[in-house]
Amino acid sequence: MPRLGLLPRRAFAALLSQLLRPPRTACVRALGGHSQIAEAMVTSQLKPHQEKPSFIIKTPRGTRDLSPQEMVVREKILDMVISCFKRHGAKGLDTPAFELKEVLMEKYNEQSGLIYDLEDQGGELLSLRYDLTVPFARYLAMNKLKKMKRYQVGKVWRRESPTMVQGRYREFYQCDFDIAGQFDPMIPDAECLKIMCEILSGLQLGDFLIKVNDRRIVDGVFAVCGVPESKFHTICASMDKLDKISWKGVRHEMVAQKGLAPEVADRIGDYVQHHGGVSLVEQMLQDPRLSQNKQALEGLESLKLLFEYLTLFGITEKTSGEKVRTTETQVFVATPQKNFLRQRLKLIAELWDAGIKAEMLYKNNPKLLTQLHYCENTGIPWVVIIGEQEQKEGVIKLRSVATREEEAIKREHLVAEIQKRLSQS
Amino acid sequence: MPRLGLLPRRAFAALLSQLLRPPRTACVRALGGHSQIAEAMVTSQLKPHQEKPSFIIKTPRGTRDLSPQEMVVREKILDMVISCFKRHGAKGLDTPAFELKEVLMEKYNEQSGLIYDLEDQGGELLSLRYDLTVPFARYLAMNKLKKMKRYQVGKVWRRESPTMVQGRYREFYQCDFDIAGQFDPMIPDAECLKIMCEILSGLQLGDFLIKVNDRRIVDGVFAVCGVPESKFHTICASMDKLDKISWKGVRHEMVAQKGLAPEVADRIGDYVQHHGGVSLVEQMLQDPRLSQNKQALEGLESLKLLFEYLTLFGITEKTSGEKVRTTETQVFVATPQKNFLRQRLKLIAELWDAGIKAEMLYKNNPKLLTQLHYCENTGIPWVVIIGEQEQKEGVIKLRSVATREEEAIKREHLVAEIQKRLSQS
């Protein structure tokens, strides 16, 4: 909470006018006066003009100062972000804090209450920018540019209502990186995701999950489920709330508020609750209804290509759509056969003793598929498989969960081979 | 002059709403859409909704975009300024772009028309800050701080009238360095001037002159010349115009507009036209009238002390075509052959991961010449070339854009070789 100080209004004004010089004065000052102001503000000891009402010294609602401590943190973060943008060849751009109201107005159809308007003091009608995308589009248009890779880091302003409660501020920074232009599909998209990964990894925030989507898939799903085209936009807006409220709540909004047929909502619900990476894409491509929808098909093919490029960028795991990993397990010990519990126990102990983080299922005879699913769900990257065949040949199989490739490795080299792979990733 | 584009209003809005996503979307985007917008804005070829009136795509009056070229210049300047502030031990601070109107209001008595007010949309009455000093004073008061050496670099806004004519903008940066607190006389003042010198020298702007003054001398001069105390403020405001209009003009304003006796104005004129450094201070100390005025005497003694400190700081004397690159890209990844996209993607990721700033074209099969031209136009110094021949031999070619020399380098040594060359340049 900001601390507040009380001060007789005229005293403050008097001090200010004493202290402050006309606009054009130089930027570097030594001002004993500041401490006088501060002192006067705090102690209210200035004698004259005390008859006027006091007012509270504070920052506007939903805004805050950044203290020197906080500035150090922000500077580090922004340096990291900007140097990443530069590493990827982006140019810098800056635009004014406000734009012609007309330029900003017509986007936030429902939410235009979010925009800060400047008072009409004669002249143009202006509003504070609420993002950096519209100014970028305006810049491109004004300068007749069709192609530009630019970054922009700056403040934006939104009149969100009970801001402080949710920890949302009305003034905040945005760091934008955009590639404008027409290119071959998914290449710039893959680079943007690569940048995100570099930044999030660089900031060392721990594990993260990047969700990707293609609007054509959403539209295709809507079409296949029977949403009338006139309702696409509003139903999509409801769906956007899934990261804040449950499917039940979203469904209720779709049906009760937006007049969607309950059975249509339920069909959407079937799709909406899927989560996954490239395997989900493959699965959806097999969906007989979806795969016949042109838009969905295009979207799914694009995502497939995107995942391929991401793999080449070396970031599959992180965009695989698996949940945030809550464990650090590196290897899972599995078997395809019954009665291999004892061999699994021996094996896993060997891993543990070598300092390798390992898990197995606590069942005598688990199914192989169950074991592999467990790895996918929890994000374990490697599986060691031991079965009759392997035992006979004195090997074990090492399987990569992401690529599904399997390799036979001599039993006695197992630990060394695993350590080699872990040190590479 | 900014170039302007015309665009049917609804078309713009329609495109925007198609392009833009809700506020909470991630910051990194690849938007083919931007180019669509820009294109539509420029060519006005969008068919639907042409019935609505067009509006002009421009920045608000008195504001401007900073192009990538200008951004490079500003970044260099601000880096220089901020690193100087840090060298002198200042802490960073940031405050909101707007303040409670009450906090800002009462300073600009006559000029309050300069302040941008936000529209009253319910809630607090706010105004954009017109400098960084008032927010700093407010910060000190709010946090009950009596002492602080802080810097703040940020935009401020002023509704100056025929701004463009004079080259004045309504949005501009200020770089403030302030030492708030009570100290022994002239020590912080001397440090502030030292900082100014370091910055102006560092920016290599050529010779410069810093003008110093002490308000007590001005007041003493006014008293000695016979200006009534009630007119001090307004006569001072006239005198402030001396850097824009001649003494004749200023005198006329004092006499005709502000009712000063002509002989009083002439006495001021005698003083006002003196210019000089420490020798002028000595000369004024000898002035029989001035040296008997307590205020003037204090002011002159202070300036004498200041000049002594400045000499100790070693700054007495001073108080008397290449193409701008807009990116920092170091290496470009090129190919002479078709179907080498995947190899390029892998290669560039390797460079990025090694911290090397790299770019490539987002085309499946770009022409080599196009790729090399891109490097020349954007000033990228190195090109990595991968083709069939190179792949077969397990090498890549490293080409210097400036000398056009090419060298084959083993694929696995690529990163090391590039880093070697970059560290040499």
Interface residues (C-beta under 8 A of the other chain):
Chain A: P2 R3 L4 G5 L7 R9 R10 F12 A13 L16 S17 L19 L20 P22 P23 A26 C27 V28 R29 A30 L31 G32 H34 S35 I37 A38 E39 M41 V42 F55 I57 K58 T59 P60 R61 T63 R64 D65 L66 S67 P68 M71 V72 R74 E75 K86 R87 H88 G89 A90 K91 G92 L93 D94 T95 P96 A97 F98 E99 L100 E102 V103 M105 E106 K107 N109 Q111 G113 L114 Y116 D117 L118 E119 D120 Q121 G123 E124 L126 L128 Y130 D131 T133 V134 P135 F136 A137 R138 Y139 L140 A141 M142 N143 K144 L145 K146 K147 M148 R150 K155 W157 R158 R159 E171 Q174 C175 D176 F177 D178 I179 A180 G181 Q182 F183 D184 I187 P188 D189 A190 E191 C192 L193 K194 I195 M196 E198 I199 I210 A237 D240 Y309 L312 F313 G314
Chain B: P2 R3 L4 G5 L7 R9 R10 F12 A13 L16 S17 L19 L20 P22 P23 A26 C27 V28 R29 A30 L31 G32 G33 H34 S35 I37 A38 E39 A40 M41 V42 F55 I57 K58 T59 P60 R61 T63 R64 D65 L66 S67 P68 M71 V72 R74 E75 K91 G92 L93 D94 T95 P96 A97 F98 E99 L100 E102 V103 M105 E106 K107 N109 Q111 G113 L114 Y116 D117 L118 E119 D120 Q121 G123 E124 L126 L128 Y130 D131 T133 V134 F136 A137 R138 Y139 L140 A141 M142 N143 K144 L145 K146 K147 M148 R150 K155 W157 R158 R159 E171 Q174 C175 D176 F177 D178 I179 A180 G181 Q182 F183 P188 D189 E191 C192 L193 I195 M196 I210 A237 D240 T326 T327 E328 T329 L341 R342 L345 K346 A349 W352 D353 G355 I356 K357 A358 E359 Y362 K363 N364
